[in-house]
Amino acid sequence: MKKIATLIIVTLFSSIGFAQHGAKIEFKTENNTIDYGTIKKGNDTGIRVFEFTNTGDATLVIFAIQSTSNVTILSKSKDSILPSQTAKIEVKYNLVLGPIRKTITVESNAVNYDDGRVPLKIKGEVVAN
């Protein structure tokens, strides 16, 4: 019985050591993806917004946002995001005919993603008017 109690105590204390403390970024879109659906060229601006919240216990800092071709980052929070605060990243896809499959990479101090790098995705299809 003494060995079992010791094992439980050791397990409890070691699990506390693995708890992540720091900034955490949680995006509101499912799988960090915005689906444009099927849109007609000329009938849409191509602008969409990724909203996120700092769910951690430290200030979140966005260091950089890298986009791929045909994607422009229109705006991002220039300030640090305090715990429980919400912010947004506004992107614009240059409406080129065909399928949309792009990734935007957010570099931050978030501890809930490897190296703080968060992949955001946009998908959909652009058709002629």
N, CA, C and O atoms as CSV, one atom per row, in Angstrom:
chain,resi,resn,atom,element,x,y,z
A,1,MET,N,N,0.828,-1.190,0.000
A,1,MET,CA,C,0.000,0.000,0.000
A,1,MET,C,C,0.868,1.247,0.000
A,1,MET,O,O,0.549,2.240,-0.655
A,2,LYS,N,N,1.974,1.186,0.747
A,2,LYS,CA,C,2.869,2.322,0.833
A,2,LYS,C,C,3.503,2.620,-0.525
A,2,LYS,O,O,3.702,3.780,-0.888
A,3,LYS,N,N,3.816,1.560,-1.268
A,3,LYS,CA,C,4.415,1.727,-2.600
A,3,LYS,C,C,3.417,2.363,-3.574
A,3,LYS,O,O,3.794,3.195,-4.399
A,4,ILE,N,N,2.173,1.976,-3.475
A,4,ILE,CA,C,1.144,2.535,-4.353
A,4,ILE,C,C,0.955,4.020,-4.059
A,4,ILE,O,O,0.855,4.831,-4.979
A,5,ALA,N,N,0.907,4.374,-2.779
A,5,ALA,CA,C,0.754,5.783,-2.406
A,5,ALA,C,C,1.946,6.603,-2.888
A,5,ALA,O,O,1.774,7.722,-3.371
A,6,THR,N,N,3.155,6.054,-2.761
A,6,THR,CA,C,4.358,6.743,-3.232
A,6,THR,C,C,4.303,6.933,-4.745
A,6,THR,O,O,4.640,8.004,-5.250
A,7,LEU,N,N,3.885,5.911,-5.461
A,7,LEU,CA,C,3.768,5.984,-6.915
A,7,LEU,C,C,2.763,7.058,-7.332
A,7,LEU,O,O,3.023,7.812,-8.270
A,8,ILE,N,N,1.646,7.137,-6.663
A,8,ILE,CA,C,0.632,8.151,-6.972
A,8,ILE,C,C,1.175,9.551,-6.715
A,8,ILE,O,O,0.955,10.454,-7.523
A,9,ILE,N,N,1.866,9.742,-5.626
A,9,ILE,CA,C,2.425,11.064,-5.296
A,9,ILE,C,C,3.482,11.466,-6.314
A,9,ILE,O,O,3.499,12.614,-6.758
A,10,VAL,N,N,4.364,10.547,-6.694
A,10,VAL,CA,C,5.402,10.846,-7.686
A,10,VAL,C,C,4.757,11.199,-9.029
A,10,VAL,O,O,5.182,12.150,-9.686
A,11,THR,N,N,3.754,10.456,-9.434
A,11,THR,CA,C,3.049,10.728,-10.688
A,11,THR,C,C,2.382,12.097,-10.658
A,11,THR,O,O,2.443,12.841,-11.637
A,12,LEU,N,N,1.757,12.426,-9.561
A,12,LEU,CA,C,1.080,13.720,-9.422
A,12,LEU,C,C,2.069,14.872,-9.551
A,12,LEU,O,O,1.829,15.816,-10.303
A,13,PHE,N,N,3.176,14.800,-8.825
A,13,PHE,CA,C,4.161,15.879,-8.876
A,13,PHE,C,C,4.851,15.971,-10.235
A,13,PHE,O,O,5.164,17.075,-10.682
A,14,SER,N,N,5.093,14.865,-10.891
A,14,SER,CA,C,5.739,14.929,-12.203
A,14,SER,C,C,4.793,15.490,-13.254
A,14,SER,O,O,5.248,16.151,-14.188
A,15,SER,N,N,3.500,15.249,-13.136
A,15,SER,CA,C,2.550,15.805,-14.098
A,15,SER,C,C,2.411,17.311,-13.935
A,15,SER,O,O,2.144,18.018,-14.907
A,16,ILE,N,N,2.590,17.805,-12.721
A,16,ILE,CA,C,2.545,19.247,-12.487
A,16,ILE,C,C,3.708,19.919,-13.205
A,16,ILE,O,O,3.559,21.030,-13.713
A,17,GLY,N,N,4.836,19.275,-13.254
A,17,GLY,CA,C,6.011,19.829,-13.923
A,17,GLY,C,C,5.835,19.950,-15.427
A,17,GLY,O,O,6.505,20.769,-16.055
A,18,PHE,N,N,4.951,19.156,-16.020
A,18,PHE,CA,C,4.734,19.202,-17.462
A,18,PHE,C,C,3.643,20.181,-17.874
A,18,PHE,O,O,3.413,20.375,-19.068
A,19,ALA,N,N,2.975,20.796,-16.923
A,19,ALA,CA,C,1.930,21.772,-17.256
A,19,ALA,C,C,2.567,22.953,-17.976
A,19,ALA,O,O,3.626,23.436,-17.577
A,20,GLN,N,N,1.913,23.414,-19.041
A,20,GLN,CA,C,2.463,24.519,-19.824
A,20,GLN,C,C,2.017,25.854,-19.240
A,20,GLN,O,O,0.826,26.114,-19.071
A,21,HIS,N,N,2.985,26.675,-18.942
A,21,HIS,CA,C,2.707,28.027,-18.492
A,21,HIS,C,C,3.252,28.974,-19.539
A,21,HIS,O,O,4.326,28.743,-20.094
A,22,GLY,N,N,2.523,30.027,-19.809
A,22,GLY,CA,C,2.955,31.006,-20.796
A,22,GLY,C,C,1.787,31.399,-21.666
A,22,GLY,O,O,0.637,31.076,-21.369
A,23,ALA,N,N,2.087,32.096,-22.738
A,23,ALA,CA,C,1.062,32.533,-23.681
A,23,ALA,C,C,0.566,31.339,-24.499
A,23,ALA,O,O,1.345,30.469,-24.889
A,24,LYS,N,N,-0.723,31.315,-24.746
A,24,LYS,CA,C,-1.326,30.273,-25.588
A,24,LYS,C,C,-2.255,30.958,-26.565
A,24,LYS,O,O,-3.007,31.861,-26.199
A,25,ILE,N,N,-2.198,30.521,-27.814
A,25,ILE,CA,C,-3.021,31.132,-28.849
A,25,ILE,C,C,-4.061,30.124,-29.323
A,25,ILE,O,O,-3.734,28.996,-29.690
A,26,GLU,N,N,-5.319,30.553,-29.307
A,26,GLU,CA,C,-6.435,29.695,-29.745
A,26,GLU,C,C,-7.242,30.455,-30.786
A,26,GLU,O,O,-7.797,31.516,-30.501
A,27,PHE,N,N,-7.302,29.904,-31.997
A,27,PHE,CA,C,-8.072,30.532,-33.071
A,27,PHE,C,C,-9.512,30.060,-33.031
A,27,PHE,O,O,-9.791,28.927,-32.640
A,28,LYS,N,N,-10.427,30.932,-33.437
A,28,LYS,CA,C,-11.856,30.633,-33.373
A,28,LYS,C,C,-12.322,29.722,-34.512
A,28,LYS,O,O,-13.334,29.034,-34.381
A,29,THR,N,N,-11.588,29.716,-35.627
A,29,THR,CA,C,-11.987,28.884,-36.761
A,29,THR,C,C,-11.578,27.433,-36.521
A,29,THR,O,O,-10.535,27.156,-35.929
A,30,GLU,N,N,-12.405,26.529,-36.985
A,30,GLU,CA,C,-12.130,25.113,-36.820
A,30,GLU,C,C,-10.885,24.736,-37.614
A,30,GLU,O,O,-10.771,25.078,-38.791
A,31,ASN,N,N,-9.964,24.043,-36.983
A,31,ASN,CA,C,-8.705,23.609,-37.591
A,31,ASN,C,C,-7.873,24.775,-38.133
A,31,ASN,O,O,-7.062,24.590,-39.040
A,32,ASN,N,N,-8.070,25.964,-37.583
A,32,ASN,CA,C,-7.346,27.164,-38.018
A,32,ASN,C,C,-7.487,27.394,-39.524
A,32,ASN,O,O,-6.544,27.829,-40.186
A,33,THR,N,N,-8.673,27.097,-40.053
A,33,THR,CA,C,-8.907,27.187,-41.495
A,33,THR,C,C,-10.121,28.049,-41.799
A,33,THR,O,O,-11.163,27.925,-41.154
A,34,ILE,N,N,-9.977,28.924,-42.788
A,34,ILE,CA,C,-11.119,29.688,-43.303
A,34,ILE,C,C,-11.449,29.117,-44.677
A,34,ILE,O,O,-10.589,29.018,-45.553
A,35,ASP,N,N,-12.709,28.746,-44.843
A,35,ASP,CA,C,-13.186,28.192,-46.109
A,35,ASP,C,C,-13.926,29.289,-46.869
A,35,ASP,O,O,-14.999,29.725,-46.452
A,36,TYR,N,N,-13.358,29.727,-47.972
A,36,TYR,CA,C,-14.000,30.737,-48.819
A,36,TYR,C,C,-15.217,30.159,-49.530
A,36,TYR,O,O,-16.100,30.899,-49.963
A,37,GLY,N,N,-15.261,28.847,-49.649
A,37,GLY,CA,C,-16.324,28.230,-50.433
A,37,GLY,C,C,-16.068,28.509,-51.916
A,37,GLY,O,O,-14.927,28.722,-52.327
A,38,THR,N,N,-17.132,28.506,-52.708
A,38,THR,CA,C,-17.010,28.857,-54.124
A,38,THR,C,C,-17.428,30.310,-54.269
A,38,THR,O,O,-18.563,30.678,-53.966
A,39,ILE,N,N,-16.495,31.132,-54.738
A,39,ILE,CA,C,-16.782,32.555,-54.899
A,39,ILE,C,C,-16.525,32.979,-56.335
A,39,ILE,O,O,-15.674,32.420,-57.026
A,40,LYS,N,N,-17.289,33.991,-56.772
A,40,LYS,CA,C,-17.140,34.503,-58.128
A,40,LYS,C,C,-16.151,35.657,-58.136
A,40,LYS,O,O,-16.236,36.577,-57.322
A,41,LYS,N,N,-15.220,35.591,-59.064
A,41,LYS,CA,C,-14.227,36.656,-59.203
A,41,LYS,C,C,-14.977,37.955,-59.511
A,41,LYS,O,O,-15.831,37.980,-60.397
A,42,GLY,N,N,-14.673,38.998,-58.808
A,42,GLY,CA,C,-15.333,40.281,-59.001
A,42,GLY,C,C,-16.494,40.520,-58.052
A,42,GLY,O,O,-16.916,41.663,-57.880
A,43,ASN,N,N,-17.021,39.473,-57.431
A,43,ASN,CA,C,-18.142,39.625,-56.503
A,43,ASN,C,C,-17.712,39.550,-55.041
A,43,ASN,O,O,-18.559,39.607,-54.149
A,44,ASP,N,N,-16.421,39.424,-54.782
A,44,ASP,CA,C,-15.918,39.247,-53.425
A,44,ASP,C,C,-14.614,40.022,-53.295
A,44,ASP,O,O,-13.841,40.104,-54.250
A,45,THR,N,N,-14.368,40.585,-52.131
A,45,THR,CA,C,-13.127,41.328,-51.911
A,45,THR,C,C,-11.942,40.408,-51.625
A,45,THR,O,O,-10.790,40.805,-51.798
A,46,GLY,N,N,-12.221,39.191,-51.191
A,46,GLY,CA,C,-11.159,38.265,-50.833
A,46,GLY,C,C,-10.641,38.478,-49.419
A,46,GLY,O,O,-9.683,37.825,-49.003
A,47,ILE,N,N,-11.270,39.390,-48.675
A,47,ILE,CA,C,-10.816,39.707,-47.317
A,47,ILE,C,C,-11.527,38.800,-46.298
A,47,ILE,O,O,-12.748,38.641,-46.327
A,48,ARG,N,N,-10.731,38.217,-45.407
A,48,ARG,CA,C,-11.262,37.391,-44.324
A,48,ARG,C,C,-10.474,37.698,-43.055
A,48,ARG,O,O,-9.397,38.291,-43.111
A,49,VAL,N,N,-11.023,37.285,-41.907
A,49,VAL,CA,C,-10.402,37.591,-40.613
A,49,VAL,C,C,-10.240,36.315,-39.792
A,49,VAL,O,O,-11.181,35.539,-39.627
A,50,PHE,N,N,-9.028,36.118,-39.284
A,50,PHE,CA,C,-8.752,35.069,-38.309
A,50,PHE,C,C,-8.790,35.730,-36.935
A,50,PHE,O,O,-7.970,36.601,-36.646
A,51,GLU,N,N,-9.735,35.324,-36.086
A,51,GLU,CA,C,-9.797,35.845,-34.712
A,51,GLU,C,C,-9.175,34.828,-33.769
A,51,GLU,O,O,-9.317,33.620,-33.954
A,52,PHE,N,N,-8.481,35.336,-32.752
A,52,PHE,CA,C,-7.849,34.450,-31.788
A,52,PHE,C,C,-7.876,35.074,-30.400
A,52,PHE,O,O,-8.075,36.278,-30.237
A,53,THR,N,N,-7.668,34.213,-29.402
A,53,THR,CA,C,-7.640,34.637,-28.014
A,53,THR,C,C,-6.375,34.094,-27.364
A,53,THR,O,O,-5.932,32.985,-27.663
A,54,ASN,N,N,-5.803,34.893,-26.473
A,54,ASN,CA,C,-4.694,34.427,-25.660
A,54,ASN,C,C,-5.301,33.711,-24.459
A,54,ASN,O,O,-5.807,34.353,-23.539
A,55,THR,N,N,-5.250,32.396,-24.470
A,55,THR,CA,C,-5.834,31.596,-23.399
A,55,THR,C,C,-4.801,31.207,-22.345
A,55,THR,O,O,-5.095,30.432,-21.435
A,56,GLY,N,N,-3.603,31.744,-22.472
A,56,GLY,CA,C,-2.542,31.427,-21.521
A,56,GLY,C,C,-2.524,32.368,-20.337
A,56,GLY,O,O,-3.453,33.146,-20.116
A,57,ASP,N,N,-1.438,32.278,-19.577
A,57,ASP,CA,C,-1.300,33.105,-18.379
A,57,ASP,C,C,-0.157,34.119,-18.506
A,57,ASP,O,O,0.303,34.669,-17.506
A,58,ALA,N,N,0.297,34.363,-19.742
A,58,ALA,CA,C,1.351,35.356,-19.996
A,58,ALA,C,C,0.984,36.140,-21.255
A,58,ALA,O,O,0.099,35.738,-22.010
A,59,THR,N,N,1.659,37.242,-21.467
A,59,THR,CA,C,1.398,38.087,-22.632
A,59,THR,C,C,1.819,37.378,-23.919
A,59,THR,O,O,2.909,36.810,-23.993
A,60,LEU,N,N,0.956,37.414,-24.923
A,60,LEU,CA,C,1.217,36.815,-26.228
A,60,LEU,C,C,1.808,37.871,-27.152
A,60,LEU,O,O,1.299,38.989,-27.241
A,61,VAL,N,N,2.876,37.509,-27.833
A,61,VAL,CA,C,3.518,38.421,-28.775
A,61,VAL,C,C,3.567,37.749,-30.143
A,61,VAL,O,O,4.040,36.619,-30.268
A,62,ILE,N,N,3.081,38.440,-31.160
A,62,ILE,CA,C,3.172,37.968,-32.543
A,62,ILE,C,C,4.438,38.596,-33.116
A,62,ILE,O,O,4.514,39.816,-33.261
A,63,PHE,N,N,5.423,37.778,-33.438
A,63,PHE,CA,C,6.690,38.284,-33.969
A,63,PHE,C,C,6.602,38.567,-35.460
A,63,PHE,O,O,7.073,39.602,-35.931
A,64,ALA,N,N,5.999,37.647,-36.200
A,64,ALA,CA,C,5.930,37.792,-37.655
A,64,ALA,C,C,4.786,36.944,-38.195
A,64,ALA,O,O,4.326,35.998,-37.557
A,65,ILE,N,N,4.343,37.318,-39.396
A,65,ILE,CA,C,3.345,36.525,-40.111
A,65,ILE,C,C,3.860,36.371,-41.535
A,65,ILE,O,O,4.112,37.354,-42.232
A,66,GLN,N,N,4.010,35.126,-41.950
A,66,GLN,CA,C,4.511,34.843,-43.289
A,66,GLN,C,C,3.366,34.331,-44.142
A,66,GLN,O,O,2.635,33.424,-43.746
A,67,SER,N,N,3.221,34.919,-45.309
A,67,SER,CA,C,2.150,34.477,-46.205
A,67,SER,C,C,2.745,33.889,-47.469
A,67,SER,O,O,3.918,34.098,-47.780
A,68,THR,N,N,1.926,33.159,-48.184
A,68,THR,CA,C,2.339,32.587,-49.455
A,68,THR,C,C,1.851,33.490,-50.585
A,68,THR,O,O,1.209,34.511,-50.339
A,69,SER,N,N,2.154,33.114,-51.805
A,69,SER,CA,C,1.768,33.941,-52.942
A,69,SER,C,C,0.253,34.150,-52.999
A,69,SER,O,O,-0.521,33.271,-52.623
A,70,ASN,N,N,-0.146,35.306,-53.467
A,70,ASN,CA,C,-1.546,35.708,-53.625
A,70,ASN,C,C,-2.262,35.982,-52.308
A,70,ASN,O,O,-3.473,36.204,-52.310
A,71,VAL,N,N,-1.547,35.973,-51.180
A,71,VAL,CA,C,-2.155,36.286,-49.885
A,71,VAL,C,C,-1.423,37.486,-49.287
A,71,VAL,O,O,-0.198,37.488,-49.165
A,72,THR,N,N,-2.197,38.501,-48.920
A,72,THR,CA,C,-1.641,39.699,-48.299
A,72,THR,C,C,-2.161,39.800,-46.870
A,72,THR,O,O,-3.348,39.596,-46.618
A,73,ILE,N,N,-1.270,40.115,-45.944
A,73,ILE,CA,C,-1.676,40.351,-44.566
A,73,ILE,C,C,-2.050,41.824,-44.480
A,73,ILE,O,O,-1.177,42.686,-44.576
A,74,LEU,N,N,-3.329,42.126,-44.300
A,74,LEU,CA,C,-3.801,43.508,-44.262
A,74,LEU,C,C,-3.570,44.153,-42.915
A,74,LEU,O,O,-3.176,45.317,-42.838
A,75,SER,N,N,-3.812,43.404,-41.848
A,75,SER,CA,C,-3.602,43.964,-40.518
A,75,SER,C,C,-3.407,42.849,-39.506
A,75,SER,O,O,-3.889,41.728,-39.667
A,76,LYS,N,N,-2.677,43.205,-38.454
A,76,LYS,CA,C,-2.494,42.315,-37.314
A,76,LYS,C,C,-2.348,43.197,-36.093
A,76,LYS,O,O,-2.078,44.392,-36.208
A,77,SER,N,N,-2.522,42.617,-34.944
A,77,SER,CA,C,-2.371,43.368,-33.707
A,77,SER,C,C,-0.917,43.784,-33.545
A,77,SER,O,O,-0.021,42.940,-33.550
A,78,LYS,N,N,-0.686,45.072,-33.403
A,78,LYS,CA,C,0.675,45.576,-33.224
A,78,LYS,C,C,1.103,45.505,-31.761
A,78,LYS,O,O,2.293,45.554,-31.450
A,79,ASP,N,N,0.139,45.392,-30.883
A,79,ASP,CA,C,0.415,45.348,-29.454
A,79,ASP,C,C,0.487,43.911,-28.970
A,79,ASP,O,O,0.036,42.988,-29.648
A,80,SER,N,N,1.050,43.739,-27.809
A,80,SER,CA,C,1.036,42.438,-27.154
A,80,SER,C,C,-0.396,42.141,-26.722
A,80,SER,O,O,-1.164,43.051,-26.411
A,81,ILE,N,N,-0.742,40.868,-26.707
A,81,ILE,CA,C,-2.098,40.465,-26.349
A,81,ILE,C,C,-2.041,39.868,-24.940
A,81,ILE,O,O,-1.394,38.847,-24.706
A,82,LEU,N,N,-2.724,40.520,-24.026
A,82,LEU,CA,C,-2.745,40.074,-22.634
A,82,LEU,C,C,-3.599,38.816,-22.491
A,82,LEU,O,O,-4.427,38.537,-23.358
A,83,PRO,N,N,-3.415,38.052,-21.416
A,83,PRO,CA,C,-4.253,36.875,-21.188
A,83,PRO,C,C,-5.737,37.233,-21.246
A,83,PRO,O,O,-6.159,38.255,-20.705
A,84,SER,N,N,-6.510,36.394,-21.898
A,84,SER,CA,C,-7.961,36.525,-22.099
A,84,SER,C,C,-8.340,37.571,-23.138
A,84,SER,O,O,-9.527,37.729,-23.426
A,85,GLN,N,N,-7.382,38.289,-23.709
A,85,GLN,CA,C,-7.711,39.261,-24.754
A,85,GLN,C,C,-7.860,38.565,-26.104
A,85,GLN,O,O,-7.248,37.531,-26.371
A,86,THR,N,N,-8.700,39.176,-26.944
A,86,THR,CA,C,-8.932,38.684,-28.293
A,86,THR,C,C,-8.340,39.680,-29.281
A,86,THR,O,O,-8.362,40.888,-29.045
A,87,ALA,N,N,-7.815,39.172,-30.379
A,87,ALA,CA,C,-7.259,40.014,-31.443
A,87,ALA,C,C,-7.578,39.348,-32.776
A,87,ALA,O,O,-8.210,38.292,-32.815
A,88,LYS,N,N,-7.132,39.979,-33.880
A,88,LYS,CA,C,-7.439,39.409,-35.190
A,88,LYS,C,C,-6.295,39.643,-36.159
A,88,LYS,O,O,-5.469,40.540,-35.993
A,89,ILE,N,N,-6.284,38.800,-37.174
A,89,ILE,CA,C,-5.373,38.928,-38.295
A,89,ILE,C,C,-6.246,38.983,-39.538
A,89,ILE,O,O,-7.011,38.057,-39.809
A,90,GLU,N,N,-6.132,40.067,-40.292
A,90,GLU,CA,C,-6.952,40.251,-41.488
A,90,GLU,C,C,-6.105,39.916,-42.714
A,90,GLU,O,O,-5.011,40.453,-42.891
A,91,VAL,N,N,-6.622,39.024,-43.558
A,91,VAL,CA,C,-5.903,38.597,-44.756
A,91,VAL,C,C,-6.745,38.863,-45.998
A,91,VAL,O,O,-7.973,38.931,-45.940
A,92,LYS,N,N,-6.050,39.009,-47.118
A,92,LYS,CA,C,-6.745,39.186,-48.391
A,92,LYS,C,C,-6.139,38.231,-49.404
A,92,LYS,O,O,-4.928,38.210,-49.622
A,93,TYR,N,N,-7.008,37.443,-50.018
A,93,TYR,CA,C,-6.567,36.549,-51.090
A,93,TYR,C,C,-6.816,37.250,-52.409
A,93,TYR,O,O,-7.922,37.725,-52.665
A,94,ASN,N,N,-5.790,37.317,-53.249
A,94,ASN,CA,C,-5.911,37.884,-54.588
A,94,ASN,C,C,-6.685,36.873,-55.423
A,94,ASN,O,O,-6.172,35.796,-55.727
A,95,LEU,N,N,-7.891,37.206,-55.787
A,95,LEU,CA,C,-8.799,36.238,-56.395
A,95,LEU,C,C,-8.337,35.791,-57.777
A,95,LEU,O,O,-8.655,36.407,-58.794
A,96,VAL,N,N,-7.579,34.704,-57.781
A,96,VAL,CA,C,-7.085,34.076,-58.995
A,96,VAL,C,C,-7.993,32.884,-59.279
A,96,VAL,O,O,-8.291,32.102,-58.376
A,97,LEU,N,N,-8.434,32.740,-60.531
A,97,LEU,CA,C,-9.319,31.628,-60.877
A,97,LEU,C,C,-8.687,30.291,-60.516
A,97,LEU,O,O,-7.500,30.059,-60.745
A,98,GLY,N,N,-9.510,29.424,-59.948
A,98,GLY,CA,C,-9.053,28.090,-59.587
A,98,GLY,C,C,-9.179,27.829,-58.104
A,98,GLY,O,O,-9.741,28.636,-57.364
A,99,PRO,N,N,-8.652,26.695,-57.674
A,99,PRO,CA,C,-8.754,26.325,-56.257
A,99,PRO,C,C,-7.858,27.196,-55.384
A,99,PRO,O,O,-6.807,27.669,-55.819
A,100,ILE,N,N,-8.295,27.397,-54.149
A,100,ILE,CA,C,-7.520,28.136,-53.150
A,100,ILE,C,C,-7.008,27.115,-52.135
A,100,ILE,O,O,-7.799,26.415,-51.503
A,101,ARG,N,N,-5.712,27.032,-51.981
A,101,ARG,CA,C,-5.071,26.177,-50.980
A,101,ARG,C,C,-3.814,26.898,-50.531
A,101,ARG,O,O,-2.749,26.709,-51.118
A,102,LYS,N,N,-3.923,27.715,-49.504
A,102,LYS,CA,C,-2.801,28.535,-49.052
A,102,LYS,C,C,-2.605,28.383,-47.554
A,102,LYS,O,O,-3.543,28.080,-46.817
A,103,THR,N,N,-1.367,28.598,-47.114
A,103,THR,CA,C,-1.033,28.549,-45.696
A,103,THR,C,C,-0.329,29.833,-45.294
A,103,THR,O,O,0.542,30.332,-46.008
A,104,ILE,N,N,-0.712,30.352,-44.157
A,104,ILE,CA,C,-0.110,31.532,-43.558
A,104,ILE,C,C,0.500,31.048,-42.245
A,104,ILE,O,O,-0.147,30.306,-41.505
A,105,THR,N,N,1.720,31.449,-41.946
A,105,THR,CA,C,2.383,31.004,-40.722
A,105,THR,C,C,2.545,32.173,-39.762
A,105,THR,O,O,3.130,33.202,-40.100
A,106,VAL,N,N,2.015,31.992,-38.560
A,106,VAL,CA,C,2.131,33.000,-37.505
A,106,VAL,C,C,3.245,32.561,-36.569
A,106,VAL,O,O,3.231,31.446,-36.047
A,107,GLU,N,N,4.218,33.455,-36.362
A,107,GLU,CA,C,5.316,33.180,-35.436
A,107,GLU,C,C,5.073,33.966,-34.160
A,107,GLU,O,O,4.925,35.188,-34.189
A,108,SER,N,N,5.033,33.251,-33.033
A,108,SER,CA,C,4.685,33.885,-31.761
A,108,SER,C,C,5.441,33.220,-30.615
A,108,SER,O,O,6.254,32.320,-30.822
A,109,ASN,N,N,5.154,33.681,-29.420
A,109,ASN,CA,C,5.725,33.057,-28.227
A,109,ASN,C,C,4.752,32.066,-27.583
A,109,ASN,O,O,4.911,31.718,-26.413
A,110,ALA,N,N,3.754,31.611,-28.332
A,110,ALA,CA,C,2.756,30.665,-27.808
A,110,ALA,C,C,3.409,29.326,-27.482
A,110,ALA,O,O,4.162,28.775,-28.285
A,111,VAL,N,N,3.112,28.819,-26.303
A,111,VAL,CA,C,3.701,27.556,-25.863
A,111,VAL,C,C,2.884,26.337,-26.298
A,111,VAL,O,O,3.344,25.204,-26.149
A,112,ASN,N,N,1.687,26.553,-26.829
A,112,ASN,CA,C,0.857,25.410,-27.212
A,112,ASN,C,C,1.062,24.983,-28.673
A,112,ASN,O,O,0.333,24.124,-29.170
A,113,TYR,N,N,2.037,25.569,-29.357
A,113,TYR,CA,C,2.428,25.145,-30.709
A,113,TYR,C,C,3.941,25.013,-30.736
A,113,TYR,O,O,4.646,25.777,-30.077
A,114,ASP,N,N,4.442,24.042,-31.499
A,114,ASP,CA,C,5.889,23.841,-31.619
A,114,ASP,C,C,6.562,25.117,-32.084
A,114,ASP,O,O,6.187,25.690,-33.107
A,115,ASP,N,N,7.538,25.553,-31.344
A,115,ASP,CA,C,8.310,26.774,-31.648
A,115,ASP,C,C,7.425,28.007,-31.807
A,115,ASP,O,O,7.871,29.003,-32.376
A,116,GLY,N,N,6.188,27.969,-31.323
A,116,GLY,CA,C,5.289,29.117,-31.428
A,116,GLY,C,C,4.792,29.386,-32.841
A,116,GLY,O,O,4.201,30.435,-33.097
A,117,ARG,N,N,5.019,28.461,-33.758
A,117,ARG,CA,C,4.617,28.626,-35.166
A,117,ARG,C,C,3.242,28.002,-35.392
A,117,ARG,O,O,3.053,26.800,-35.206
A,118,VAL,N,N,2.280,28.848,-35.799
A,118,VAL,CA,C,0.902,28.404,-35.985
A,118,VAL,C,C,0.552,28.475,-37.473
A,118,VAL,O,O,0.601,29.555,-38.063
A,119,PRO,N,N,0.199,27.339,-38.090
A,119,PRO,CA,C,-0.226,27.384,-39.494
A,119,PRO,C,C,-1.715,27.741,-39.590
A,119,PRO,O,O,-2.557,27.112,-38.949
A,120,LEU,N,N,-2.017,28.744,-40.388
A,120,LEU,CA,C,-3.399,29.113,-40.692
A,120,LEU,C,C,-3.626,28.762,-42.150
A,120,LEU,O,O,-2.736,28.937,-42.982
A,121,LYS,N,N,-4.811,28.268,-42.460
A,121,LYS,CA,C,-5.075,27.840,-43.836
A,121,LYS,C,C,-6.306,28.531,-44.388
A,121,LYS,O,O,-7.262,28.824,-43.670
A,122,ILE,N,N,-6.251,28.780,-45.683
A,122,ILE,CA,C,-7.447,29.227,-46.399
A,122,ILE,C,C,-7.660,28.267,-47.553
A,122,ILE,O,O,-6.715,27.764,-48.161
A,123,LYS,N,N,-8.930,28.030,-47.834
A,123,LYS,CA,C,-9.260,27.108,-48.927
A,123,LYS,C,C,-10.544,27.595,-49.598
A,123,LYS,O,O,-11.264,28.439,-49.064
A,124,GLY,N,N,-10.802,27.058,-50.744
A,124,GLY,CA,C,-12.011,27.414,-51.478
A,124,GLY,C,C,-11.758,27.316,-52.962
A,124,GLY,O,O,-10.838,26.631,-53.410
A,125,GLU,N,N,-12.596,28.018,-53.728
A,125,GLU,CA,C,-12.425,28.023,-55.193
A,125,GLU,C,C,-12.965,29.333,-55.749
A,125,GLU,O,O,-14.014,29.827,-55.334
A,126,VAL,N,N,-12.218,29.877,-56.697
A,126,VAL,CA,C,-12.629,31.102,-57.373
A,126,VAL,C,C,-13.052,30.713,-58.785
A,126,VAL,O,O,-12.306,30.062,-59.517
A,127,VAL,N,N,-14.287,31.134,-59.158
A,127,VAL,CA,C,-14.806,30.838,-60.504
A,127,VAL,C,C,-15.070,32.154,-61.226
A,127,VAL,O,O,-15.155,33.211,-60.601
A,128,ALA,N,N,-15.197,32.080,-62.547
A,128,ALA,CA,C,-15.455,33.269,-63.361
A,128,ALA,C,C,-16.867,33.761,-63.118
A,128,ALA,O,O,-17.753,33.002,-62.726
A,129,ASN,N,N,-17.059,35.062,-63.363
A,129,ASN,CA,C,-18.399,35.664,-63.223
A,129,ASN,C,C,-19.396,35.060,-64.166
A,129,ASN,O,O,-20.562,35.457,-64.170
